Amino acid sequence: MTLNPSYPVSVAPMIDKTDRYFRQMMRLLTKHTLLYTEMIAAAAIIHGDRHRLLDFDSVEKPLSLQIGTGSPEDAARAVKIAQDWDFDEINLNVGCPSDRVQSGEFGACLMAEPQRVAAILEAMKSATDKPVTVKHRIGIRSQTRGVSMETYEELVEFVRSIQPIGVQRYTVHARIAILEGLSPKENRDIPPLRYSEVYRLKQDFPELAVEINGGIKTHGQIAEHLNYVDAVMLGRAAYDDPYLFSEMDTRYFNSTGPVPTRREVIEQAFELLEAWHAQGKNARNLVWPILELFAGLPGTRKWKRMLSQPIPPKKSVHEFLSAALDQAPERWLDVRGIDVSAT
Ligand SMILES: Cc1cc2nc3c(=O)[nH]c(=O)nc-3n(C[C@H](O)[C@H](O)[C@H](O)COP(=O)(O)O)c2cc1C
């Protein structure tokens, strides 16, 4: 039995990217794709400004809260607090390789301690009635910790150790994390992708819901992966090429459409931007999720340049955004879907 096939596609948790503004912009493109928060440290939820960290708008649902922690006690406390927010599931980060996260003894380095991961997941489950899920790597390498967990057999051992907890999805970034000598960015590019090991995991554990992640950028690739696993998670593609998501609902969620045009997305995005600006938010910081709506198409330089500028003090946001729309390449604005040969 597949436990949670409801979300064949998701947008990865990404610090400094998948904030509530980005998520609301993504919702103009796809209503059903599962979205994630940025990773939030459990300790921050316990000790910090909970509303700033956890508040979201109901349009962002379905939404998964990703936490980072190495402590079962903190996990339980944070998850209990988050019960007052209506997240659709709670996810544990066992994939982040950053030094800051390692010094807090969480993220990818936890893969070396499957019993601790199991204890954290157990604590999360006991603190919520929501599904609990986990995101990890296919392995890790760490000289200072004396750990080399790089084979498929070691991945299986890790999964076996946490399997009794009964988490509802395993999202597997199909590359190992190298915990010294590579930056987080390099750890997303340099260790080679080994998709076949994620496929094999699903084959060997057909009862688990397995989601694949890493380097996935096109509908062709998504469709290919879905032949082998339950779900596909895209990270950077969501901001490098957001219009890719315009077809997610019709392709993977049985939605009958219509696929929104770029003009429709931009007009709704502008309404959001004006509302946020009126609330005192810095519109320039909010504009970036739509900059790449024409990714891969020619003639979009002026649109990007215009929208990247500060709003001139004498202009209203509305005037500024309308002027940017005038610079958008007319010929792509009303095309419905990503098949540009239709123009
Ligand atoms: C800017 C950025 C921030 C990220 N922050 C997180 C995070 O908060 N939690 C997490 O589990 N992974 C994080 N990741 C990793 C992504 O979730 C994903 O695993 C990785 O980018 C590989 O997928 P992709 O090739 O589709 O981008 C981050 C990635 C990027 C690019």
The ligand as an SDF file (V2000), in Angstrom:
LIG
                    3D

 31 33  0  0  0  0  0  0  0  0999 V2000
   18.3400   28.2890   -1.7720 C   0  0  0  0  0  0  0  0  0  0  0  0
   18.1110   26.8940   -1.2720 C   0  0  0  0  0  0  0  0  0  0  0  0
   17.7140   26.6920    0.0410 C   0  0  0  0  0  0  0  0  0  0  0  0
   17.4690   25.3920    0.5160 C   0  0  0  0  0  0  0  0  0  0  0  0
   16.9750   25.2220    1.7840 N   0  0  0  0  0  0  0  0  0  0  0  0
   16.5790   23.9630    2.1770 C   0  0  0  0  0  0  0  0  0  0  0  0
   15.8390   23.7700    3.3860 C   0  0  0  0  0  0  0  0  0  0  0  0
   15.4820   24.7240    4.0850 O   0  0  0  0  0  0  0  0  0  0  0  0
   15.4920   22.4890    3.7190 N   0  0  0  0  0  0  0  0  0  0  0  0
   15.8180   21.4090    2.9300 C   0  0  0  0  0  0  0  0  0  0  0  0
   15.4700   20.2730    3.2700 O   0  0  0  0  0  0  0  0  0  0  0  0
   16.4970   21.5840    1.7810 N   0  0  0  0  0  0  0  0  0  0  0  0
   16.8470   22.8220    1.3830 C   0  0  0  0  0  0  0  0  0  0  0  0
   17.4180   23.0020    0.1550 N   0  0  0  0  0  0  0  0  0  0  0  0
   17.6180   21.8220   -0.7220 C   0  0  0  0  0  0  0  0  0  0  0  0
   16.3770   21.6250   -1.6130 C   0  0  0  0  0  0  0  0  0  0  0  0
   15.2350   21.3410   -0.8240 O   0  0  0  0  0  0  0  0  0  0  0  0
   16.6110   20.4760   -2.6160 C   0  0  0  0  0  0  0  0  0  0  0  0
   16.8200   19.2920   -1.8960 O   0  0  0  0  0  0  0  0  0  0  0  0
   17.8180   20.7310   -3.5080 C   0  0  0  0  0  0  0  0  0  0  0  0
   17.8150   22.0660   -4.0170 O   0  0  0  0  0  0  0  0  0  0  0  0
   17.8630   19.7460   -4.6760 C   0  0  0  0  0  0  0  0  0  0  0  0
   16.7140   19.8860   -5.4870 O   0  0  0  0  0  0  0  0  0  0  0  0
   16.7630   20.7110   -6.8960 P   0  0  0  0  0  0  0  0  0  0  0  0
   17.9150   20.1450   -7.6790 O   0  0  0  0  0  0  0  0  0  0  0  0
   15.4370   20.4280   -7.5250 O   0  0  0  0  0  0  0  0  0  0  0  0
   16.9840   22.1510   -6.5690 O   0  0  0  0  0  0  0  0  0  0  0  0
   17.6740   24.2850   -0.3240 C   0  0  0  0  0  0  0  0  0  0  0  0
   18.0590   24.5070   -1.6560 C   0  0  0  0  0  0  0  0  0  0  0  0
   18.2650   25.7950   -2.1260 C   0  0  0  0  0  0  0  0  0  0  0  0
   18.6490   25.9950   -3.5740 C   0  0  0  0  0  0  0  0  0  0  0  0
  1  2  1  0
  2  3  1  0
  2 30  2  0
  3  4  2  0
  4  5  1  0
  4 28  1  0
  5  6  2  0
  6  7  1  0
  6 13  1  0
  7  8  2  0
  7  9  1  0
  9 10  1  0
 10 11  2  0
 10 12  1  0
 12 13  2  0
 13 14  1  0
 14 15  1  0
 14 28  1  0
 15 16  1  0
 16 17  1  0
 16 18  1  0
 18 19  1  0
 18 20  1  0
 20 21  1  0
 20 22  1  0
 22 23  1  0
 23 24  1  0
 24 25  2  0
 24 26  1  0
 24 27  1  0
 28 29  2  0
 29 30  1  0
 30 31  1  0
M  END
$$$$
